[in-house]
Amino acid sequence: MTTHPPRSAADYLPSEEPYTLPVLSRAAARCRGCDLYRGATQTVFGEGPADARLMLVGEGPGETEDRQGRPFVGRAGALLTRVLQEVGVERERVYITNVVKHFPHEGERGRRRPRKPRVGEVRACLPWLEAELALVRPMVLVCLGATAAQAILGRDFRLTQQRGQMIATDWAPWTMATLHPAALLRMPPDRKDEALAQFKTDLTRAAQQAREG
């Protein structure tokens, strides 16, 4: 029986070098490295300055991001932008992206429900994130949520135990995992205030480290 290698975003990386973020974004728009593209409106690539000292990585685009083609522009994005402002960071100075670049969901158009990206989808899409990281080379990398944390820090990483810890990685001198803003929005009121305070504390520390180098 003939076996075929798994599909991957690596098959769609641009051939021209050196890469730039606009070149990567245009190449990603044609990506068919996994089946997520089939039900998505468009690719949602990262955005922000190529020399950003702070980089944020989420899980995947949601319904609003899928329609607009930009990361973190829905309710979770509004919360993220607000907290960044509160800790003294202009969103325009941050590079923001996701582990997967197409909207992971269940159901048909008009009844689509967001879901976590599957392990195979994360693995297939990882070459885009690795290329973004190699270009931006942030001083501080913040993983938003467990999916991003495990994609960057390994499957054994546990957000509940290691949230807020600064770790040196191949991608950044300082790497941290914190809560995903979408998770904060889903929390019951009796847990939300404490979790939001933790989230703000983590981003405050990340911002300070990015400024100080």
Disulfide bonds with the S-S distance in Angstrom:
none
